Amino acid sequence: LLRFPSFPQGYWYMLLEELCQCYCKVVPAPVWFRYFVGLRESDGTIGWSFGILLALLYLILKLLSLFAHLKNFKRILRIFFTRPSYGVVASKRQRADADDLCAICQAEFQKPVVLLCQHIFCDECIALWLNREKTCPLCRTVLSTHVNKWYDGATSAQLQVY
């Protein structure tokens, strides 16, 4: 029996979002390719060669787009398997000083983490926050240099033109 390591639900959403985006890049390609190859203007060679030219242009653009997306997918896989840490585990004294309540979820700490700015949050709460923002939720100290493409399971705002 194959067992997967325990990942927070948001990490699974992130991986599923990227897989769906790759799928959306690939699915329309055969349909559009057949359309362009079958394109004929009054059954002449000009129409057929124009269709082949459009099909090749389409495939080149689609492959460039897909390779760019696969590069992003590789980055997402790295995040999925390494699960970056945003701070160190909080001591009991630090948790008591913060009244044992996370400022994000307003509940008792679950795996509390102390950030560089010395604020304490639940590990999963701050991971969710830092995937949307780059700063501490309380003092706005910059904590991350990039915002991950992770939308809590919602679809991205990417426009599917082709």
VENSUL-V446104 format. One line per field, one symbol per residue. phi: phi as a letter, one per 40 degrees, with the letter a starting at -180 (. if undefined). burial: b if it has 9 or more other ideal C-beta (glycine too) atoms within 8 Angstrom, else e. A space follows every 10 residues. Layout:
phi=???
burial=???
//
This chain:
phi=.cbcccbddc ccccccdccc ccccccdcdc cccccccccb bffbcccccc cccccccccc cccccccccc cccccccccc ccfccbabcc ccccccccgf bccccfbcdb fcbccdcgcb acdccccccc cbbbbcccbg ccbbcabcca bfgccccccc cb
burial=eeeeeebeeb bbbbbbbbbb bbebbeebbe ebbeebbebb eeeeeebbeb bbebbeebbe bbeebbeebb ebbeebbebb eeeeebeeeb eeebbeebee bbbbeeeebb ebbbbebebb bbbbbbbbbb beebbbbeee bebeeebbbb beeeeeeeee ee
//
